Amino acid sequence: MMKLLSRFVFWISGWSLNANWPDGLKKAVLIAVPHTSNWDILYARAAFFLMDIPVRFTIKKEVMVGPLGWLLSGLGAISIDRKRIPGGRKQTYTEAMVSMLKERDELVIMVTPEGTRSQVKRWKSGFYHIALGADVPIVVGYLDYKKKEAGIGPCLYPDGNMNEQIEELKAFGRTVTGKHPEKGIL
């Protein structure tokens, strides 16, 4: 049903796919760039349904109840439980996502590195720490509103040179045009 609805969304809006997901990749952190509009989730979800990529996004466990929880789960939401860990503190979102990736055989978690739809000078680095901690690659998913194209960009394995590798990812992100270009990647 979702794939059919996604085809309709792409057809009616004139969007196309550049579906080059790395062969055999079953676990990854997927960063969605650039994130400049609430419309991004519609096109991104449709694209991933069409590409048969089981992308998930995280949400607080308190939101995942009743009918809203069922709807969000159908769209790919998975709940984050920031349970207490030894020492009595709550685990961070990063720690929780690393654990989720390590515990599963297949999981692709989508993150927006800007953390907002507004233009930022610096990306949040949680996505990098998640990939490094879980020993999985970072894959770039993009929406280019100028070309009306959704697709998959570079894939890299974090090697600890965080600033250099994030700059490499940002360089690719600057080649695509968000819905609101003025909020794009600096």
C-alpha positions in Angstrom: 0.0 0.0 0.0 2.7 2.5 1.0 4.7 1.7 -2.1 1.7 2.4 -4.3 1.0 5.6 -2.5 4.6 6.6 -2.9 4.5 6.0 -6.6 1.5 8.2 -6.8 3.2 11.0 -4.9 6.3 10.9 -7.1 4.2 10.7 -10.3 1.8 13.6 -9.4 4.7 15.8 -8.3 7.1 14.9 -11.1 9.9 13.5 -8.9 12.4 10.9 -9.9 14.7 8.5 -8.1 18.5 8.0 -8.1 18.3 4.6 -6.3 21.9 3.5 -5.8 21.9 1.9 -2.3 25.1 0.0 -1.7 24.7 -3.7 -2.5 24.3 -5.9 0.5 24.3 -3.1 3.0 21.9 -4.0 5.9 22.9 -1.6 8.7 23.8 2.1 8.4 23.2 5.6 9.6 21.5 7.4 6.9 21.8 11.2 6.9 19.1 13.2 5.1 20.4 16.4 3.5 19.7 19.2 3.1 16.8 19.4 5.6 15.1 22.7 4.9 11.3 22.0 4.9 8.6 19.9 6.6 7.9 18.5 3.0 11.2 16.6 3.2 9.7 13.8 5.2 7.0 13.2 2.6 9.4 12.9 -0.3 12.1 11.0 1.8 9.6 8.4 3.1 8.1 7.9 -0.4 11.6 7.6 -1.9 12.7 5.0 0.7 9.5 3.0 0.2 10.1 3.0 -3.6 13.8 1.9 -3.1 12.8 -0.9 -0.7 15.1 0.6 1.9 13.7 -0.2 5.4 14.6 3.2 6.8 13.6 3.9 10.4 13.7 7.1 12.4 13.8 7.5 16.1 11.2 9.0 18.4 10.7 9.2 22.2 9.0 6.0 23.5 6.3 8.1 25.2 4.9 9.2 21.8 4.6 5.7 20.5 1.3 4.8 22.1 -2.2 4.0 20.8 -3.2 5.0 17.2 -0.5 7.6 16.9 2.1 5.1 17.8 0.7 2.6 15.2 0.7 5.3 12.5 4.2 6.4 13.3 5.4 2.8 13.4 3.9 2.3 9.9 5.9 5.3 8.7 9.1 3.9 10.1 9.4 5.3 13.6 11.1 3.3 16.3 11.0 4.3 19.9 14.0 5.3 21.9 14.1 4.1 25.5 16.6 6.1 27.5 16.8 3.5 30.2 19.0 3.8 33.2 22.4 2.2 32.8 25.0 1.2 35.4 25.9 4.2 37.4 22.3 5.4 37.6 22.3 7.9 34.7 20.0 7.7 31.7 21.7 6.6 28.5 22.0 9.3 25.8 20.2 9.1 22.5 23.5 8.3 20.8 24.2 5.4 23.2 20.6 4.1 22.7 21.0 4.2 18.9 24.4 2.5 19.0 22.8 -0.3 21.1 19.9 -0.6 18.7 22.3 -1.0 15.7 24.5 -3.5 17.6 21.5 -5.6 18.6 19.9 -6.0 15.2 21.0 -7.8 12.0 19.3 -5.1 9.8 18.6 -1.5 10.7 19.0 1.8 8.8 18.4 4.8 11.0 17.7 8.2 9.4 19.1 11.3 11.1 19.1 14.9 10.0 22.6 16.2 10.8 21.4 19.9 10.9 19.0 19.0 13.7 16.6 21.7 12.4 15.1 23.0 9.2 17.0 26.3 9.7 20.4 27.0 8.3 23.2 26.1 10.8 26.9 26.8 10.8 27.7 23.5 12.3 26.1 20.0 12.0 25.4 18.0 15.1 27.9 15.2 15.3 25.7 12.5 17.0 25.1 10.7 13.7 28.9 10.3 13.3 29.3 9.0 16.8 26.5 6.5 16.3 28.0 5.1 13.1 31.5 5.0 14.7 30.2 3.3 17.9 28.1 0.8 16.0 30.8 0.2 13.3 28.4 0.9 10.5 28.7 3.3 7.5 27.1 6.7 7.0 25.1 6.9 3.8 23.8 10.2 2.4 20.2 10.4 1.3 19.3 13.6 -0.5 16.4 15.5 -1.9 17.2 17.9 -4.7 14.1 20.2 -5.2 15.7 21.9 -8.2 16.0 18.6 -10.1 13.0 17.0 -8.3 15.2 14.0 -7.5 15.5 11.9 -4.4 18.5 9.6 -4.1 21.5 8.1 -2.4 24.8 9.9 -2.4 28.2 8.9 -0.9 28.7 6.1 1.6 31.6 6.3 4.0 32.9 4.4 7.1 33.8 6.7 10.0 37.5 6.4 10.7 37.8 8.8 13.6 38.7 11.9 11.5 35.3 13.3 12.3 35.8 16.9 11.2 37.3 16.0 7.8 34.7 13.3 7.1 31.8 15.6 8.1 33.2 18.2 5.7 33.3 15.6 3.0 29.7 14.8 3.6 28.7 18.5 3.7 30.5 19.1 0.4 28.2 16.6 -1.2 25.2 18.2 0.5 26.1 21.6 -1.0 25.6 20.1 -4.5 21.9 19.5 -4.0 19.2 22.2 -3.6 16.8 22.1 -0.7 13.2 23.3 -0.9 14.4 26.5 0.8 17.9 27.0 -0.7 18.7 30.0 1.6 18.5 27.5 4.6 21.0 25.1 2.9 24.3 23.8 4.1 27.0 26.4 4.8 
